[in-house]
Amino acid sequence: MNENQLMELGCLDIWIDEIVPCLRDTETGEIKDTVVFKIQSRSYLKDFTKEGGWHINWSQVPKDVEVYALALRENNEIQGLVGVKNDSGSRAAYIHWACTAPRNNKHELGSQKYVGVGGHLFAIAAEKSVEWGYGGAIHGFAANRELEEHYIQAFGAQHLGMQHIYQIFIDEEAAKKLLEVYHYEWN
């Protein structure tokens, strides 16, 4: 699959490190409150690039995918991005892509500043699903079998495998649990 096809299709390759209501600073242990906001302009995303450690060039996400930022409440510093699409045909929110800020990606850097980003990004998608009338149901395409199993363990996801070999589905009950754990404000 070439890069353009991957950008169009989307992919989930984010690891869920800890299940924490807010973000936890790995150096101090301090809990940090978070806010979520919708990115209104693709031009805002021009600095969130693959070369900069964001896995993709976020300004190139398809137009029908809404992009949301998870940020620290104290300074609006973005800690992660999630692209979510209203998939009315599946009656679920489709997570097109989810990515932590490079400083939070221990799989790339060997360490991270904050834990809890990945789970928050899934919770944002579940909340959009509720808003769109799907009860929290979400689906997406895991990058590989290992990540698919990881989402099954972390969130109670199910293997769906209808549109993609590693397609996962998080039903309304599992989404409800996600939404009970993760806390953030909409900004």
C-alpha positions in Angstrom: 0.0 0.0 0.0 1.5 3.4 -1.0 1.5 6.4 1.3 -1.5 8.1 -0.5 -3.6 5.0 -0.1 -2.6 4.7 3.6 -3.5 8.4 4.1 -6.9 7.9 2.5 -7.7 4.6 4.4 -6.2 5.6 7.8 -4.6 3.4 10.4 -4.4 2.9 14.1 -0.9 2.5 15.3 -1.0 4.1 18.7 -0.2 2.1 21.9 -2.3 2.5 25.0 0.1 3.0 27.9 -2.0 3.5 31.0 -5.7 4.0 31.8 -5.7 7.3 33.6 -8.5 9.8 33.9 -6.2 12.7 32.9 -2.6 12.8 31.7 0.2 11.9 34.1 3.6 13.6 33.9 6.1 10.8 33.9 8.8 12.9 35.6 6.8 14.3 38.5 3.8 12.1 38.7 1.6 15.2 38.6 -1.9 14.8 37.0 -2.6 17.3 34.3 -6.1 18.3 33.3 -6.9 18.3 29.6 -9.1 20.0 27.0 -10.2 18.9 23.6 -10.8 21.2 20.6 -11.7 20.7 17.0 -9.1 21.8 14.4 -11.1 24.1 12.2 -8.5 24.7 9.5 -6.2 22.2 7.7 -3.7 25.0 7.4 -3.4 24.9 11.3 -2.0 21.3 10.9 0.8 22.2 8.5 3.4 21.8 11.3 2.1 18.4 12.4 4.1 16.4 10.0 5.6 12.9 9.5 9.0 14.4 9.5 8.3 16.1 12.8 7.4 12.8 14.5 3.6 12.9 14.0 3.4 9.7 11.8 1.5 11.4 9.0 1.1 14.8 7.5 -2.0 15.8 9.3 -2.9 18.6 6.9 -3.4 15.9 4.3 -6.1 14.0 6.2 -9.2 13.6 4.0 -11.7 16.5 4.2 -14.5 14.3 5.6 -12.4 13.4 8.6 -12.7 15.8 11.6 -9.5 16.4 13.5 -9.5 16.9 17.3 -6.6 17.9 19.5 -6.0 16.8 23.1 -4.2 19.5 24.9 -3.1 20.5 28.4 -5.7 22.8 30.0 -3.0 25.0 31.6 -1.4 26.1 28.3 -3.2 24.4 25.3 -0.1 22.5 24.4 -1.2 19.7 22.1 -0.4 16.2 23.3 -2.2 14.2 20.7 -4.4 14.3 17.6 -7.3 12.1 16.5 -9.1 12.0 13.1 -12.7 10.8 13.3 -15.2 10.3 10.6 -19.0 10.0 10.9 -19.5 6.6 9.3 -23.3 6.5 9.0 -23.1 3.3 6.9 -21.6 1.4 9.8 -23.5 3.4 12.4 -20.3 4.1 14.2 -17.5 6.7 14.4 -14.5 5.6 12.4 -11.1 6.5 13.9 -9.1 7.4 10.8 -5.9 8.1 12.7 -4.7 8.7 16.2 -1.3 10.0 17.2 0.5 11.2 20.3 2.8 14.2 20.2 6.3 13.0 19.5 7.4 13.7 23.1 4.8 11.2 24.3 5.8 8.4 22.0 8.0 6.0 24.0 8.0 3.5 21.2 9.8 6.0 19.0 11.9 7.9 21.7 12.3 5.3 24.4 10.7 7.7 26.9 7.6 9.9 27.1 6.5 13.1 28.9 2.9 12.2 29.5 1.0 8.9 29.8 -2.7 8.5 29.0 -2.9 10.2 25.6 -3.9 7.2 23.5 -6.9 6.3 25.7 -8.1 9.9 25.6 -8.0 9.9 21.8 -10.2 6.7 21.7 -12.6 8.3 24.2 -12.9 11.4 22.0 -14.0 9.2 19.1 -16.5 7.4 21.4 -17.9 10.7 22.5 -18.3 11.8 18.9 -20.1 8.5 18.2 -22.6 9.3 21.0 -23.1 12.8 19.6 -23.8 11.3 16.1 -26.4 8.9 17.6 -24.3 5.7 17.5 -24.2 5.1 21.3 -20.4 5.3 21.4 -19.7 2.6 18.8 -16.3 3.1 17.1 -14.2 1.2 14.6 -10.8 1.5 12.9 -8.1 -0.4 11.2 -5.2 -1.5 13.4 -1.8 -1.4 11.8 -1.0 -5.1 12.6 -2.1 -8.1 14.6 -0.2 -7.1 17.7 -1.9 -3.7 17.9 -5.3 -5.4 17.2 -4.7 -7.7 20.2 -3.6 -4.7 22.2 -6.9 -2.9 21.6 -8.8 -6.0 22.4 -7.0 -6.3 25.8 -7.0 -2.5 26.6 -10.6 -1.6 25.6 -12.5 -4.9 25.1 -12.5 -4.2 21.3 -13.6 -7.0 19.0 -12.0 -8.3 15.8 -14.3 -7.3 13.0 -12.2 -7.9 9.9 -14.8 -7.0 7.4 -13.2 -4.1 5.6 -9.6 -4.7 6.7 -7.8 -7.7 8.0 -7.2 -6.0 11.4 -10.4 -4.0 11.7 -11.5 -3.6 15.3 -14.9 -2.6 16.7 -15.6 -1.1 20.1 -19.3 -1.6 21.0 -21.5 0.7 23.0 -20.8 -1.0 26.4 -17.0 -0.9 26.0 -17.3 2.7 24.8 -19.3 3.6 27.9 -16.5 2.3 30.1 -14.0 4.4 28.1 -16.1 7.5 28.7 -16.4 6.8 32.4 -12.6 6.7 32.8 -11.3 9.6 30.7 -11.9 13.2 31.7 -11.4 16.3 29.6 -13.2 19.5 28.8 -14.3 20.7 25.4 -12.8 24.0 24.5 
